[in-house]
Amino acid sequence: MQDYIAFVNSLVWGSDSVPYPPVLLLLLGTGLYLTVRLGFMPIAKIPYGFSQLVQGRRRHAAEDGDVSPFGALMTALSSTIGTGNIAGVAVAIAIGGPGAVFWMWVTALVGMASKYAEGVLAVKFREIDADGRHVGGPMYYIKNGMGPKWVWLGGLFAAFGVLAAWGTGASIQANSIADAVNQTYSVAPWISGLVLAAGAAAVILGGIKRIANVASGLVPTMAAAYLIAGLVVIGLNIEAVPAAFGSIVSNAFGFDAAKGGFVGGLLLLAMQKGVARGIFSNEAGQGSAPIAHAAAKNKDPVNQGVIAMLGTFIDTIIVCSITALVIITSGIVAPECAPFVRESLIVLPAGCETGAPLTVNAFNAALPGIGSHIVTIGLALFGFTTILGWSYYGERCAEFLFGEKIVLPFRLSWIAVVFLGASVLMLEEGGAIVDVVSLFWVLADTLTGLMAAPNLIALLALSPLVAKLTKDYFEREKAGR
């Protein structure tokens, strides 16, 4: 199974034998194409997007939908601000080097256009199901926007979406939380799994409105607290910040100071891990966030699109950057911890940390005795809200494939997978834990890429419509209508 996952991952994200990975090129290419076609509007309109977010609760309160535009964004952010921001960034830096952070930034900037287009199409082509819920996402804008002959592509997205939800949204999150709690507080993983499963059940059985309510309270609070803690650590290491930015930029283009020159493999590895972790974290182009934005009380697709694109900016440019700077300025990633290839998998030497433990060590280096608690609590809250958000994504994908009758069985399966993800994946101590966690991150990367492909095809096919809707909207805004 390990060899099979590694093989499929190499086809999706690239390897020595696949130097030009299709999904990576498609993700960056689609985002760049949409950015240029929209005249760099997503980047230029960031302040406008925040103003619409503030006005949204009042402005759209009486419009059709299930949750407010703010609630939709918080639901989307609940699934993006998660272990990817803490454990994912650490994995990217440990394996891809500091340069991976640069490619995470690039992915976010061009990804804002992808996320904007997803939000526009989600509202434009959403439906109301038999239970009165507003449902949408890539499978619906493929079916309703591209036409009946492309329904199979929507079904393919939905199938990958269900698998990615169980793997990326449930197992990875629960495992990362259990790993951090076990290392910090010596709590048995099965106990963490039981608590997470019970908490998830209490929320997701209430549907999107309960998920949005919980996310609207937890996400802003936990993000603000984590950012403040991270800024304190960076402030303590302020003298290392210029060198950190220098290593991020130089490493991104394959220059290794330790080896005294350009290393081609370093460039590809930094790009692979940076883009993969960036997409895993902010989900731009993946097609998950529009499932949440389709439920927004907003009749204007473009207005919801400018709100949707903020998710990528907040997640990667702000939150992921804080984690990255904390790790790099701490100086805890030693040269002897450079990764190497073993049996087709990229692994770290024995004794070298990756994932959540690396971030814990970075915070602890600046705040002894306190840093581990900050990261562990932050990871637990981030991961838990991601579990909630992804449960909704998987549920909508399952409903598209099997109808409304699948909703309750899927929710019950979700609760079970959360418990198993936390309790079964950590079978041994020491290096075996790192190997199992690394394998699951590879699986998550693979599913993310497979899920993104149908969505990116749809974004390219429907880009003329997105451009027209955008032009008409801002012309009306300019005319005061």
HUKA-V183214 format. One record per residue. RES is the residue in three letters. PHI is phi as a letter, one per 40 degrees, with the letter a starting at -180 (* if undefined). PSI is psi as a letter, one per 20 degrees, with the letter a starting at -180 (NA if undefined). D_LAST is the distance of its C-alpha to the last C-alpha in Angstrom with 1 decimal. Layout:
BEGIN
RES | PHI | PSI | D_LAST
RES | PHI | PSI | D_LAST
END
This chain:
BEGIN
MET | * | g | 57.6
GLN | c | g | 57.0
ASP | c | h | 57.9
TYR | c | g | 55.7
ILE | c | g | 52.6
ALA | c | h | 53.4
PHE | c | g | 53.7
VAL | c | h | 50.4
ASN | c | h | 48.7
SER | c | h | 50.2
LEU | c | h | 48.7
VAL | c | g | 45.2
TRP | b | i | 45.2
GLY | h | r | 48.1
SER | a | a | 51.6
ASP | c | h | 54.4
SER | c | i | 54.8
VAL | b | m | 51.1
PRO | c | i | 49.8
TYR | b | m | 46.5
PRO | c | p | 45.1
PRO | c | g | 42.6
VAL | c | g | 40.3
LEU | d | g | 40.1
LEU | c | h | 39.3
LEU | c | h | 36.8
LEU | c | g | 34.9
LEU | c | g | 34.8
GLY | c | g | 34.2
THR | c | g | 31.3
GLY | c | g | 29.6
LEU | c | g | 30.3
TYR | c | g | 29.2
LEU | c | h | 25.8
THR | c | g | 25.5
VAL | c | g | 26.2
ARG | c | h | 24.2
LEU | c | j | 21.0
GLY | g | k | 21.9
PHE | g | k | 23.0
MET | d | g | 19.5
PRO | d | h | 21.0
ILE | c | g | 23.3
ALA | c | h | 21.0
LYS | c | j | 18.3
ILE | d | g | 20.9
PRO | d | h | 19.9
TYR | c | g | 16.2
GLY | c | g | 17.7
PHE | c | h | 19.8
SER | c | h | 17.0
GLN | c | h | 15.2
LEU | c | g | 18.7
VAL | c | g | 19.4
GLN | c | i | 16.3
GLY | d | h | 16.8
ARG | d | g | 19.7
ARG | c | g | 17.9
ARG | c | h | 14.4
HIS | b | j | 15.8
ALA | d | h | 19.1
ALA | c | j | 18.9
GLU | c | r | 17.8
ASP | c | q | 20.4
GLY | i | r | 22.6
ASP | b | h | 25.8
VAL | b | r | 25.0
SER | c | q | 22.2
PRO | d | h | 20.4
PHE | c | g | 22.9
GLY | c | h | 25.7
ALA | c | g | 25.0
LEU | c | g | 25.0
MET | c | h | 28.2
THR | c | g | 29.8
ALA | c | g | 29.2
LEU | c | h | 30.5
SER | c | h | 33.4
SER | c | i | 34.6
THR | b | g | 34.1
ILE | c | n | 35.3
GLY | a | b | 38.8
THR | c | h | 42.2
GLY | c | h | 40.6
ASN | c | h | 39.6
ILE | b | f | 43.2
ALA | c | h | 45.6
GLY | c | g | 43.7
VAL | c | g | 43.2
ALA | c | g | 47.0
VAL | c | g | 47.9
ALA | c | g | 45.9
ILE | c | g | 47.7
ALA | c | h | 51.1
ILE | c | g | 51.1
GLY | c | i | 48.7
GLY | g | r | 49.4
PRO | d | h | 47.1
GLY | c | h | 45.4
ALA | c | h | 43.8
VAL | c | g | 41.5
PHE | d | g | 40.1
TRP | c | h | 39.4
MET | c | g | 37.7
TRP | c | g | 35.3
VAL | d | g | 34.7
THR | d | h | 34.1
ALA | c | g | 31.5
LEU | c | g | 29.6
VAL | c | h | 29.4
GLY | c | h | 29.2
MET | d | h | 25.8
ALA | c | h | 24.4
SER | c | g | 26.4
LYS | c | h | 25.3
TYR | c | g | 21.6
ALA | c | h | 22.3
GLU | c | g | 24.3
GLY | c | g | 21.6
VAL | c | g | 19.1
LEU | c | h | 21.9
ALA | c | g | 23.2
VAL | c | h | 20.2
LYS | c | h | 19.6
PHE | b | j | 23.3
ARG | c | r | 24.5
GLU | b | r | 26.7
ILE | b | p | 28.2
ASP | c | r | 32.0
ALA | c | h | 34.7
ASP | c | j | 34.7
GLY | g | j | 31.0
ARG | c | q | 29.9
HIS | c | o | 26.8
VAL | b | q | 28.5
GLY | a | a | 27.4
GLY | h | a | 28.2
PRO | d | h | 29.8
MET | c | h | 32.2
TYR | c | h | 29.4
TYR | c | i | 27.1
ILE | c | g | 30.4
LYS | c | g | 31.4
ASN | c | h | 28.1
GLY | c | h | 26.7
MET | c | i | 29.9
GLY | h | r | 31.7
PRO | d | h | 34.8
LYS | c | i | 37.2
TRP | b | j | 35.8
VAL | d | h | 36.2
TRP | d | h | 39.3
LEU | c | h | 37.3
GLY | c | h | 35.2
GLY | c | h | 38.5
LEU | c | g | 39.9
PHE | d | g | 37.1
ALA | c | g | 37.6
ALA | c | g | 41.4
PHE | c | h | 41.1
GLY | c | g | 38.5
VAL | c | g | 41.1
LEU | c | g | 43.8
ALA | c | h | 41.6
ALA | c | g | 40.6
TRP | c | h | 44.3
GLY | c | g | 45.3
THR | c | g | 42.5
GLY | c | h | 40.9
ALA | b | f | 44.1
SER | c | g | 47.3
ILE | c | g | 46.2
GLN | c | g | 44.5
ALA | c | h | 47.4
ASN | c | g | 50.0
SER | c | h | 48.5
ILE | c | g | 48.3
ALA | c | h | 51.8
ASP | c | g | 53.1
ALA | c | g | 51.7
VAL | c | h | 52.9
ASN | c | g | 56.3
GLN | c | h | 56.8
THR | c | g | 55.7
TYR | b | j | 57.1
SER | f | k | 59.5
VAL | c | p | 57.9
ALA | d | p | 58.9
PRO | d | h | 56.1
TRP | c | h | 56.8
ILE | c | g | 56.1
SER | d | g | 52.7
GLY | c | g | 52.0
LEU | c | g | 52.9
VAL | c | g | 50.7
LEU | c | g | 47.7
ALA | c | g | 48.2
ALA | c | g | 48.5
GLY | c | g | 45.3
ALA | c | g | 43.4
ALA | c | g | 44.7
ALA | c | h | 43.6
VAL | c | g | 40.0
ILE | c | h | 39.3
LEU | c | i | 41.1
GLY | c | i | 38.2
GLY | g | a | 35.6
ILE | c | h | 32.1
LYS | c | g | 31.3
ARG | c | h | 34.5
ILE | c | g | 34.0
ALA | c | h | 30.5
ASN | c | g | 31.9
VAL | c | g | 34.8
ALA | c | h | 32.8
SER | c | h | 30.3
GLY | c | g | 33.4
LEU | c | g | 35.6
VAL | d | g | 33.5
PRO | c | h | 32.1
THR | c | g | 35.5
MET | c | h | 37.6
ALA | c | g | 35.5
ALA | c | g | 35.6
ALA | c | g | 39.4
TYR | c | g | 40.2
LEU | c | g | 38.3
ILE | c | g | 40.2
ALA | c | g | 43.5
GLY | c | g | 42.8
LEU | c | h | 42.0
VAL | c | g | 45.2
VAL | c | g | 47.2
ILE | c | h | 45.6
GLY | c | h | 46.3
LEU | c | h | 50.0
ASN | b | k | 50.1
ILE | d | h | 48.1
GLU | c | h | 50.8
ALA | c | i | 50.4
VAL | c | g | 46.6
PRO | d | g | 46.9
ALA | c | h | 49.4
ALA | c | g | 47.2
PHE | c | h | 44.4
GLY | c | g | 47.0
SER | c | h | 48.4
ILE | c | g | 45.0
VAL | c | g | 44.2
SER | c | g | 47.8
ASN | c | h | 48.4
ALA | c | h | 45.2
PHE | b | k | 46.7
GLY | g | j | 50.2
PHE | c | p | 52.0
ASP | b | o | 54.4
ALA | c | h | 56.1
ALA | c | h | 58.9
LYS | c | i | 59.8
GLY | g | k | 59.2
GLY | i | a | 57.0
PHE | c | p | 54.6
VAL | b | o | 54.9
GLY | d | g | 53.1
GLY | c | h | 53.3
LEU | c | h | 51.6
LEU | c | g | 48.6
LEU | c | g | 48.2
LEU | c | g | 49.0
ALA | c | g | 46.4
MET | c | g | 43.7
GLN | d | g | 44.7
LYS | c | h | 44.8
GLY | c | g | 41.8
VAL | c | g | 39.5
ALA | c | g | 41.0
ARG | c | h | 40.8
GLY | c | g | 37.3
ILE | c | h | 36.1
PHE | c | h | 38.3
SER | c | g | 36.6
ASN | c | i | 32.9
GLU | g | k | 33.0
ALA | c | p | 30.4
GLY | g | i | 30.9
GLN | c | h | 33.3
GLY | g | j | 31.0
SER | c | g | 31.8
ALA | d | h | 28.7
PRO | c | h | 26.3
ILE | c | h | 28.6
ALA | c | g | 27.6
HIS | c | h | 23.8
ALA | c | h | 24.0
ALA | c | j | 24.8
ALA | c | q | 21.7
LYS | c | m | 19.8
ASN | a | o | 16.5
LYS | c | i | 15.0
ASP | b | o | 13.0
PRO | d | g | 15.7
VAL | c | h | 14.3
ASN | c | g | 13.4
GLN | c | h | 17.0
GLY | c | g | 18.3
VAL | c | h | 17.5
ILE | c | g | 19.2
ALA | c | h | 22.1
MET | c | i | 22.9
LEU | c | h | 23.8
GLY | d | g | 26.8
THR | c | g | 28.5
PHE | c | g | 28.1
ILE | c | g | 29.4
ASP | c | g | 32.2
THR | c | g | 33.7
ILE | c | h | 32.7
ILE | c | f | 33.4
VAL | c | g | 35.8
CYS | c | h | 37.8
SER | c | h | 38.3
ILE | c | g | 39.9
THR | d | g | 42.3
ALA | c | g | 43.2
LEU | c | h | 44.0
VAL | c | g | 46.0
ILE | c | g | 48.1
ILE | c | g | 48.6
THR | c | i | 49.4
SER | c | h | 51.9
GLY | g | k | 54.1
ILE | c | i | 55.3
VAL | c | o | 54.7
ALA | c | q | 58.2
PRO | d | h | 59.0
GLU | c | i | 61.5
CYS | c | j | 58.7
ALA | c | p | 57.4
PRO | c | r | 56.7
PHE | a | r | 58.9
VAL | c | p | 59.0
ARG | a | o | 61.2
GLU | f | l | 61.4
SER | g | i | 58.0
LEU | b | q | 56.2
ILE | c | p | 55.2
VAL | b | r | 57.0
LEU | b | q | 57.9
PRO | d | q | 61.5
ALA | d | p | 63.1
GLY | g | i | 62.2
CYS | c | p | 58.8
GLU | c | q | 55.8
THR | a | r | 52.4
GLY | g | b | 49.5
ALA | d | g | 49.1
PRO | d | h | 52.7
LEU | c | g | 51.9
THR | c | h | 48.9
VAL | d | g | 51.1
ASN | c | h | 53.7
ALA | c | g | 51.3
PHE | c | h | 50.1
ASN | c | h | 53.7
ALA | c | h | 54.9
ALA | c | h | 52.9
LEU | b | m | 53.0
PRO | d | p | 56.4
GLY | g | i | 56.6
ILE | b | h | 52.9
GLY | d | g | 51.0
SER | c | h | 52.1
HIS | c | h | 50.9
ILE | c | g | 47.4
VAL | c | g | 47.0
THR | c | g | 48.6
ILE | c | g | 46.5
GLY | c | g | 43.3
LEU | c | g | 44.3
ALA | c | g | 45.1
LEU | c | g | 41.8
PHE | d | g | 39.7
GLY | c | h | 41.8
PHE | c | g | 41.6
THR | c | h | 37.8
THR | c | h | 37.8
ILE | d | g | 40.2
LEU | c | g | 37.8
GLY | c | g | 34.8
TRP | c | h | 36.8
SER | c | h | 38.4
TYR | c | g | 35.0
TYR | c | g | 34.5
GLY | c | h | 38.0
GLU | c | g | 37.7
ARG | c | h | 34.7
CYS | c | g | 36.5
ALA | c | h | 39.6
GLU | c | h | 37.8
PHE | c | h | 36.4
LEU | c | h | 40.0
PHE | b | i | 41.9
GLY | g | r | 39.7
GLU | c | h | 39.1
LYS | c | i | 42.8
ILE | c | i | 42.9
VAL | d | g | 40.7
LEU | c | g | 43.5
PRO | d | h | 46.1
PHE | c | g | 43.8
ARG | c | g | 43.1
LEU | c | g | 46.9
SER | c | h | 47.6
TRP | c | g | 45.1
ILE | c | g | 47.0
ALA | c | g | 50.2
VAL | c | h | 49.0
VAL | d | g | 47.8
PHE | c | g | 51.3
LEU | c | h | 53.1
GLY | d | h | 50.9
ALA | c | h | 52.0
SER | c | h | 55.6
VAL | c | h | 56.9
LEU | c | i | 55.6
MET | b | n | 57.6
LEU | c | h | 61.2
GLU | b | r | 63.1
GLU | c | r | 63.1
GLY | g | b | 62.9
GLY | c | h | 61.9
ALA | c | h | 61.4
ILE | c | g | 58.4
VAL | c | g | 56.7
ASP | c | g | 57.6
VAL | c | g | 56.1
VAL | c | g | 52.9
SER | c | g | 52.5
LEU | c | g | 53.1
PHE | c | h | 50.3
TRP | c | h | 47.9
VAL | c | g | 48.8
LEU | c | g | 48.2
ALA | c | g | 44.8
ASP | d | g | 43.9
THR | c | g | 45.1
LEU | c | h | 43.1
THR | c | g | 39.9
GLY | c | g | 40.4
LEU | c | h | 41.3
MET | c | h | 38.2
ALA | c | h | 35.9
ALA | d | g | 37.2
PRO | c | h | 35.7
ASN | c | g | 32.3
LEU | c | h | 32.3
ILE | c | g | 33.2
ALA | c | g | 30.2
LEU | c | g | 27.8
LEU | c | g | 29.2
ALA | c | h | 29.2
LEU | c | j | 25.6
SER | c | h | 24.3
PRO | c | h | 23.0
LEU | c | g | 20.7
VAL | c | g | 19.6
ALA | c | g | 19.0
LYS | c | g | 16.9
LEU | c | h | 14.7
THR | c | g | 14.3
LYS | d | g | 13.6
ASP | c | g | 10.9
TYR | c | g | 9.2
PHE | c | h | 9.5
GLU | c | h | 8.6
ARG | c | g | 5.0
GLU | d | g | 5.7
LYS | c | h | 7.6
ALA | c | j | 5.6
GLY | g | k | 3.8
ARG | b | NA | 0.0
END
